[in-house]
């Protein structure tokens, strides 16, 4: 028996035309637009922190601020460490190295992920000191124990 002569094999399904997905399209378009707008707002709000003009702006002439020059290869933790080591001599007491390390991590979380080399980032002394004092108040013994291998 020849395959072409077999009517069972050559039959194709019959589709009945119905409205289908067209009736759902307006709802999907609205949902897609909301998702797109939400993603754009999130991305552009993160982009505000990496604005080149803010990082390269000259330091104001106040005693509460200081600038750190970002060198090639510096990440947020490097810059935060420079900020903490700049402010630490201003403290009248000695601070536990675990507190300083945790404060560096918290300041690094506030910095943008992409730092432009040879730009300057401005910090306020009061903000860095407040982060150190908050860290000293909130550090737990478990955190001290977990940071112990990283201390010099």
WOWO-V909136 format. One record per run of one state. SS is the DSSP state (helix for helix, strand for strand, loop for the rest). FROM is the first residue (numbers start at 0). LEN is the number of residues. If there is no record, write none. Layout:
ss=SS from=FROM len=LEN
ss=SS from=FROM len=LEN
This chain:
ss=loop from=0 len=2
ss=helix from=2 len=3
ss=loop from=5 len=1
ss=helix from=6 len=4
ss=loop from=10 len=11
ss=helix from=21 len=28
ss=loop from=49 len=2
ss=helix from=51 len=4
ss=loop from=55 len=9
ss=strand from=64 len=5
ss=loop from=69 len=6
ss=helix from=75 len=13
ss=loop from=88 len=8
ss=helix from=96 len=14
ss=loop from=110 len=9
ss=strand from=119 len=5
ss=helix from=124 len=14
ss=loop from=138 len=2
ss=helix from=140 len=10
ss=loop from=150 len=2
